[in-house]
Amino acid sequence: MQHNQEEEDDELYEHHRIVVDKGQGLMRLDHYLKHHIPNATRTKLQNAIEVDAVKVNDKTAKSSYKVKPFDVVTLSLPHPPRQNDILPENIPLQIVYEDAELLIINKPAGMVVHPAHGNWSGTLINALLYYFENLPTAKNGEARPGLVHRIDKDTSGLIVIAKTDYAMAHLARQFFDHSIERTYWALVWGEPKQEAGTITGHVGRSARDRRIMDVFADGSQGKHAVTHYQTLQSFRYVSLVQCNLETGRTHQIRAHFRHVGHPLFSDATYGGDKILRGTTSGSYRAFVENCFALMPRQALHAKSLGFVHPRTKEWLQFDSELPADFRAVLDKWEMYQVQK
């Protein structure tokens, strides 16, 4: 099975690591980087420094810091270094909002966000490159897609794209500080004991299977992860829950709910594509298999997104409808409950 990393990860990826030459005279950090990173503008570098994406000897530093021999300077960004050239592709986009700084997209399930091994085409970034090329601002090279966060291939819902370096730096900082409000709706197996609660536990890659994430309670491995949830509707065998992410780790919601015994409905990666509550025979089995066929993906939707606008500093809030497959499965569970 092709692994598509989920995306809700706020980690930064190191793009440049420079060890300052022993003969280097004192020089401002932004000037030094301008000389050592090809095609980087001073504005872009100052934005990166402002949001702590640049470190000297593993510590944040100001633009005015004077680099000296043997300093180790690193520049990290919220997306992996580009592995090859990504081509623009004419793929329709559902645009929820757009202004000079940013774009909000409602991503369908099945679309990979960022090109990676095995998925170099058909991704959201391929679609955005085509869209941005055809914007009036593209002529002066201003607008280009900046990926601030990601959601998994088979998760539907809202994603914010930065159009300028300033917006990219500002939004990346909000994700890093966990000040962005992100709400997901998930259909999970069973009924959580408490209607509302918090799941904590470090999330990290499984030693048994690199495609999935495990939860490490003692924090010896993985990264600190916190998911707040509230049950919106219970259907006895499954429940619709709202999740608010305090952190954004890869597969966080999926791994956390499996960890507490409530895997996401139809989530093949985490064991939710089997009947985990109720009988496994007769008309109930046929009913559940019909639901799996209607939504052959994890029942997870990025429902809402709220953040401070990079330029106006106003709070922006966006909400999205459940996609047709998710809505159809919920309707079936409601009907099933009424008939019982």
DRENBATI-143249 format. One line per field, with one value per residue (C-alpha): x, y, z; residue in three letters; residue number from 1. Coordinates in Angstrom, 1 decimal. Layout:
<recs>
xx	c(X,...)
yy	c(Y,...)
zz	c(Z,...)
residu	c(ala,...)
num	c(NUM,...)
</recs>
This chain:
<recs>
xx	c(0.0,1.3,2.0,0.9,2.1,-0.6,-0.1,-1.1,2.4,3.8,7.4,10.0,12.3,15.9,16.7,20.1,23.0,26.0,29.2,30.8,34.3,37.2,38.3,34.9,34.9,31.9,28.8,25.1,23.2,20.8,23.6,25.6,22.6,22.0,25.5,25.2,21.7,21.0,18.0,17.0,15.9,16.8,13.1,12.5,15.4,14.4,10.8,12.4,14.6,11.5,9.6,12.6,13.1,16.8,19.0,22.6,24.2,20.6,19.5,17.2,19.0,18.1,18.9,21.5,23.4,27.0,28.1,31.6,33.9,32.5,28.9,26.4,23.6,20.4,17.3,14.2,10.8,7.4,7.7,10.3,13.1,11.8,12.9,12.4,10.6,6.9,4.8,1.6,-1.5,-5.0,-7.0,-10.2,-9.9,-12.8,-11.7,-13.5,-11.7,-8.9,-7.2,-3.7,-2.1,-3.7,-6.1,-8.5,-9.1,-11.7,-9.7,-11.5,-10.7,-8.3,-6.1,-2.5,-1.4,2.3,4.2,6.3,7.6,4.9,2.8,4.6,1.4,-2.3,-1.5,-2.9,0.5,0.4,-3.1,-2.1,1.0,-1.3,-3.8,-1.1,0.6,-2.7,-3.2,-2.5,0.1,2.0,3.5,5.7,6.6,4.8,2.2,3.2,1.8,3.2,2.3,1.8,0.2,-1.1,-4.0,-3.9,-4.7,-7.9,-9.0,-11.2,-11.6,-10.0,-6.4,-4.8,-2.2,0.1,0.5,3.4,6.6,5.2,2.0,4.0,6.2,3.3,1.0,3.9,4.5,0.8,0.9,4.2,2.6,-0.6,-2.7,-4.5,-8.0,-8.6,-11.7,-12.2,-15.2,-14.6,-16.8,-15.3,-16.1,-18.0,-19.0,-16.3,-16.8,-16.8,-18.8,-16.0,-12.3,-8.7,-6.4,-2.7,0.2,3.4,2.9,5.7,6.4,5.8,8.8,6.7,5.3,6.8,3.5,1.6,2.0,2.0,1.2,3.9,2.4,5.7,7.0,10.2,9.5,7.5,6.3,4.0,0.4,-2.9,-6.4,-9.5,-12.8,-16.5,-19.2,-21.7,-24.0,-24.0,-25.3,-24.7,-22.0,-20.3,-20.1,-19.6,-17.0,-15.6,-11.8,-9.8,-6.1,-3.8,-0.8,-0.6,1.2,1.2,-2.0,-2.6,-6.4,-6.3,-3.5,-5.0,-8.5,-7.1,-5.0,-8.1,-10.0,-12.1,-10.5,-11.9,-14.7,-13.4,-9.8,-7.9,-4.5,-5.6,-7.9,-11.2,-12.3,-13.5,-16.7,-15.5,-18.8,-22.1,-22.5,-20.4,-23.2,-26.6,-28.2,-26.0,-22.8,-24.4,-25.3,-21.8,-20.2,-22.5,-21.3,-17.6,-18.4,-20.0,-16.9,-13.8,-11.6,-11.2,-14.2,-12.3,-13.0,-11.2,-14.3,-13.2,-10.1,-9.5,-6.4,-5.2,-4.8,-1.1,-1.7,-5.0,-4.5,-8.2,-9.4,-10.7,-13.0,-14.0,-16.3,-17.1,-19.9,-19.3,-18.6,-21.3,-19.7,-19.4,-22.9,-24.4,-22.8,-24.1,-27.6,-27.4,-26.4,-29.2,-31.8,-30.4,-30.7,-34.4,-35.3,-33.8)
yy	c(0.0,3.4,5.4,9.0,10.8,12.7,15.9,17.5,18.0,21.3,20.1,22.1,20.6,21.6,23.1,24.6,24.0,26.2,26.0,29.4,29.4,29.9,33.0,34.7,38.3,39.5,39.9,40.5,37.2,38.3,39.6,36.4,34.2,36.3,35.4,31.7,30.7,31.0,33.0,34.0,37.6,39.7,40.1,36.4,35.8,38.5,36.9,33.5,35.0,36.9,33.6,31.7,29.5,30.4,29.3,29.8,27.0,25.7,29.1,31.7,34.8,38.3,39.6,41.9,39.0,39.0,35.6,34.4,31.6,28.0,29.2,26.6,28.3,26.4,27.4,25.3,25.5,23.8,21.7,19.1,20.2,19.9,16.6,17.3,19.9,20.0,20.7,22.8,20.8,22.0,20.4,22.1,23.7,24.4,27.9,29.0,32.4,34.3,37.6,39.1,37.1,33.7,31.1,28.7,25.5,22.8,19.7,16.5,13.1,11.2,14.2,14.2,17.6,17.6,15.7,12.9,9.5,7.7,10.9,13.4,14.5,15.1,16.8,20.0,21.7,20.7,22.3,25.4,26.0,26.0,28.3,30.7,30.8,32.1,34.8,38.4,38.7,35.8,38.0,39.8,36.6,37.6,34.9,31.3,28.6,28.3,25.2,26.0,22.8,19.6,17.1,13.5,12.2,10.6,13.3,16.0,19.6,23.0,23.9,27.4,28.3,31.3,33.5,35.7,35.1,37.4,35.4,32.1,33.2,34.7,31.6,29.2,31.0,30.6,26.9,26.6,28.4,26.3,29.4,28.3,26.9,23.6,21.5,18.1,15.8,12.1,9.0,6.6,3.0,2.8,5.4,7.3,6.8,10.5,12.7,15.2,14.8,15.1,12.5,13.0,10.8,11.2,10.3,8.8,6.4,2.7,0.4,-2.4,-0.5,2.8,3.7,4.1,6.1,4.7,6.5,6.4,7.2,7.7,10.3,8.4,8.4,10.5,14.1,15.6,15.5,16.7,16.1,17.6,15.9,16.2,13.7,15.3,12.3,8.7,5.9,3.1,1.3,4.4,8.1,11.4,13.4,16.8,17.1,20.2,19.9,21.5,20.1,18.9,15.6,13.1,10.9,12.5,12.0,8.5,7.3,8.8,7.3,3.9,4.2,4.8,1.9,3.9,3.7,5.9,4.2,2.8,3.6,0.7,1.8,1.8,-1.2,0.7,-1.0,-4.1,-4.4,-3.5,-3.1,-5.1,-8.5,-9.7,-11.5,-11.0,-7.8,-5.7,-6.9,-6.2,-2.7,-1.9,-3.3,-1.0,1.9,1.0,0.8,4.3,5.7,3.6,6.0,7.1,9.1,12.3,15.9,19.1,21.1,24.5,26.7,30.0,32.2,35.8,37.4,38.1,41.7,43.0,41.1,40.3,36.9,34.9,31.9,29.3,26.4,23.6,21.2,17.5,15.9,13.7,10.3,11.3,12.8,9.6,7.3,9.5,9.4,5.6,5.3,7.7,5.6,2.3,3.6,4.7,1.3,-0.6)
zz	c(0.0,-0.9,2.2,2.2,5.3,7.0,7.4,10.5,11.5,12.8,12.7,10.7,8.2,8.0,4.5,5.1,7.6,7.2,9.4,9.3,7.8,10.2,8.2,8.3,9.6,11.7,9.5,10.2,10.1,7.3,5.2,5.7,4.7,1.6,0.5,1.3,0.3,-3.5,-4.7,-1.1,-0.8,2.2,3.0,2.9,5.2,7.6,7.8,8.5,11.2,12.7,13.2,14.6,11.5,11.6,14.5,15.4,17.4,18.1,19.5,17.9,16.8,15.5,12.0,13.6,15.2,14.0,12.8,13.8,12.8,13.5,14.2,13.0,11.2,10.2,8.3,8.8,7.0,7.5,4.3,3.3,0.9,-2.7,-4.1,-7.7,-9.9,-9.4,-12.5,-12.7,-13.5,-14.3,-11.5,-10.2,-6.7,-4.3,-3.1,0.1,0.5,-1.2,-0.8,-1.6,1.2,1.5,0.1,1.9,0.0,0.8,-0.1,-1.3,0.1,-2.2,-3.1,-1.8,-0.6,-1.2,-4.0,-2.5,-3.4,-5.5,-5.8,-8.0,-9.8,-9.1,-5.8,-4.3,-4.9,-8.6,-8.8,-6.9,-9.1,-12.2,-10.4,-9.3,-12.7,-14.1,-11.5,-12.5,-9.8,-11.1,-13.8,-11.3,-9.5,-6.3,-5.9,-5.4,-3.1,0.4,2.3,5.9,7.1,5.5,5.9,4.9,1.4,2.6,5.0,3.5,4.6,5.0,4.4,4.3,1.7,2.0,-1.2,0.0,2.0,4.8,5.1,5.0,7.9,9.9,9.5,10.2,13.5,14.5,13.7,15.6,18.6,18.4,18.3,15.2,15.9,14.1,14.4,12.9,12.8,13.1,13.2,15.7,16.7,20.1,22.6,24.5,28.3,28.8,26.5,26.4,27.3,26.4,24.9,25.6,24.6,22.6,18.9,17.0,14.1,14.9,15.1,13.7,10.7,9.5,7.8,11.1,14.3,17.8,21.1,23.7,27.1,28.9,26.4,25.9,22.1,19.7,20.1,22.7,21.4,22.8,21.3,22.9,21.9,22.4,21.4,19.1,18.4,19.5,17.4,20.0,17.9,16.5,17.6,15.8,17.7,17.3,17.8,18.5,18.0,20.5,18.7,15.1,14.8,11.9,12.2,15.6,15.7,14.1,16.5,19.6,19.1,18.3,21.5,23.6,21.9,19.4,16.0,13.2,11.2,7.9,8.7,7.2,8.4,12.1,12.1,11.8,8.6,10.5,12.6,16.1,17.8,17.5,15.9,13.0,11.1,9.5,8.4,10.7,9.0,5.5,6.8,8.0,4.9,2.8,4.9,4.3,0.5,0.7,2.4,1.7,3.7,7.3,8.5,9.2,8.0,8.7,9.6,10.7,10.7,12.6,12.7,12.8,9.3,8.7,7.5,9.0,12.3,12.3,13.4,10.4,10.9,8.3,8.4,5.8,5.2,5.5,2.1,0.5,1.5,5.2,5.2,3.5,6.1,9.0,7.5,7.3,11.0,12.0,10.0,11.4,15.0,14.3,12.9,15.9)
residu	c(met,gln,his,asn,gln,glu,glu,glu,asp,asp,glu,leu,tyr,glu,his,his,arg,ile,val,val,asp,lys,gly,gln,gly,leu,met,arg,leu,asp,his,tyr,leu,lys,his,his,ile,pro,asn,ala,thr,arg,thr,lys,leu,gln,asn,ala,ile,glu,val,asp,ala,val,lys,val,asn,asp,lys,thr,ala,lys,ser,ser,tyr,lys,val,lys,pro,phe,asp,val,val,thr,leu,ser,leu,pro,his,pro,pro,arg,gln,asn,asp,ile,leu,pro,glu,asn,ile,pro,leu,gln,ile,val,tyr,glu,asp,ala,glu,leu,leu,ile,ile,asn,lys,pro,ala,gly,met,val,val,his,pro,ala,his,gly,asn,trp,ser,gly,thr,leu,ile,asn,ala,leu,leu,tyr,tyr,phe,glu,asn,leu,pro,thr,ala,lys,asn,gly,glu,ala,arg,pro,gly,leu,val,his,arg,ile,asp,lys,asp,thr,ser,gly,leu,ile,val,ile,ala,lys,thr,asp,tyr,ala,met,ala,his,leu,ala,arg,gln,phe,phe,asp,his,ser,ile,glu,arg,thr,tyr,trp,ala,leu,val,trp,gly,glu,pro,lys,gln,glu,ala,gly,thr,ile,thr,gly,his,val,gly,arg,ser,ala,arg,asp,arg,arg,ile,met,asp,val,phe,ala,asp,gly,ser,gln,gly,lys,his,ala,val,thr,his,tyr,gln,thr,leu,gln,ser,phe,arg,tyr,val,ser,leu,val,gln,cys,asn,leu,glu,thr,gly,arg,thr,his,gln,ile,arg,ala,his,phe,arg,his,val,gly,his,pro,leu,phe,ser,asp,ala,thr,tyr,gly,gly,asp,lys,ile,leu,arg,gly,thr,thr,ser,gly,ser,tyr,arg,ala,phe,val,glu,asn,cys,phe,ala,leu,met,pro,arg,gln,ala,leu,his,ala,lys,ser,leu,gly,phe,val,his,pro,arg,thr,lys,glu,trp,leu,gln,phe,asp,ser,glu,leu,pro,ala,asp,phe,arg,ala,val,leu,asp,lys,trp,glu,met,tyr,gln,val,gln,lys)
num	c(1,2,3,4,5,6,7,8,9,10,11,12,13,14,15,16,17,18,19,20,21,22,23,24,25,26,27,28,29,30,31,32,33,34,35,36,37,38,39,40,41,42,43,44,45,46,47,48,49,50,51,52,53,54,55,56,57,58,59,60,61,62,63,64,65,66,67,68,69,70,71,72,73,74,75,76,77,78,79,80,81,82,83,84,85,86,87,88,89,90,91,92,93,94,95,96,97,98,99,100,101,102,103,104,105,106,107,108,109,110,111,112,113,114,115,116,117,118,119,120,121,122,123,124,125,126,127,128,129,130,131,132,133,134,135,136,137,138,139,140,141,142,143,144,145,146,147,148,149,150,151,152,153,154,155,156,157,158,159,160,161,162,163,164,165,166,167,168,169,170,171,172,173,174,175,176,177,178,179,180,181,182,183,184,185,186,187,188,189,190,191,192,193,194,195,196,197,198,199,200,201,202,203,204,205,206,207,208,209,210,211,212,213,214,215,216,217,218,219,220,221,222,223,224,225,226,227,228,229,230,231,232,233,234,235,236,237,238,239,240,241,242,243,244,245,246,247,248,249,250,251,252,253,254,255,256,257,258,259,260,261,262,263,264,265,266,267,268,269,270,271,272,273,274,275,276,277,278,279,280,281,282,283,284,285,286,287,288,289,290,291,292,293,294,295,296,297,298,299,300,301,302,303,304,305,306,307,308,309,310,311,312,313,314,315,316,317,318,319,320,321,322,323,324,325,326,327,328,329,330,331,332,333,334,335,336,337,338,339,340)
</recs>
